[in-house]
Amino acid sequence: MKPLDLCASARPACRLLAIACAAAAAFALTGCAGPKDQYAASADAQQRMAAEAAADTKAGAAVDTQATYLKLVEQMQKEDLWFASLAHIDALEQRWGVSPESTRTRAEALRHTGQAAAAEAAYKRLLATPLASAGYRGLGLLAGIRGNYAEAVQLLAQAQRRTPTDALLLSDLGYAHLGAGQIEEARLPLMQALQLRPDSTQAQANLALYLEVTNQPERAAALMDAHRMPQPTRAAVREAALQMRASGRLPAPVVAAAAAGTRAEPVVAPLALKASRWTGAGGMRTARQTHPSASAPEAPLSLNSTSRGTP
């Protein structure tokens, strides 16, 4: 009887325990769902953060060599981020030291940010390196900016002898010949530039300028039509030709031919130059290698070709 009495007396307690267990089970199935979801969301966030950190590490590793860092700097310069590129060149040289390639990019950045004296010093340092062509070219462009086209011709010719197939260098050389009044000498490099780089707006505009200067306005207009040059570019080409004639730099036979209405020997198509956004800082100019179109008019041509060439 006692065992039965104990069970009987314990039965209410057993029922309460069962109810408590059922309630606990119910809570486990319902109330705990919220915290569980929060933990899952937290895990997802941690995974995303880990993925982003891995991506950042991978991106950092992508510029973890001197060559890839130089490519980054060159890309910045192609996008006209000249001031920012100078900061990265400092970082690059602090890590890997000064090299001819870093000196070249520094010289270009200094020139495009209006620091002519520092740019000249950097270009001169390149003359004793494998990048001597880039050094002579940069010095030639600086001479052209100063209006000393005869000196520019000599320096650009030195560069051209070292890199004879650089189309933009040839275009620069042809323009320098025009600026120096050496009209016949301008024809060959300008024709070479256009045939080597028919898509170059710089080569197209410089050849159009040659056609205008040699009294071939119809051919110049046909060339500009073929390359869909916008009106500001066309006007700048014609204005540059007028300035060259007014300056007295053109040889007497060329001026006489223009007055008589005679035509020079036929030529092929030319290029367009753009004014640099930093023209106010030292009068720097830059030629952009873009395809002109009616929907995207270009800025007027500059009198100094300072586009990048192949080092």
Secondary structure, DSSP 8 states (H G I E B T S, - for coil): -HHHHHHHHHHHHHHHHHHHHHHHHHHHHTTTHHHHHHHHHHHHHHHHHHHHHHHHHHHHHHT-SHHHHHHHHHHHHHTT-HHHHHHHHHHHHHHH---HHHHHHHHHHHHHTT-HHHHHHHHHHHTTSTTHHHHHHHHHHHHHHTT-HHHHHHHHHHHHHHSTT-HHHHHHHHHHHHHTT-HHHHHHHHHHHHHH-TT-HHHHHHHHHHHHHTT-HHHHHHHHHHTT--HHHHHHHHHHHHHHHHHT-S-HHHHHHHHHT------------B--TTTTTTS--B------BTTB------SS-------
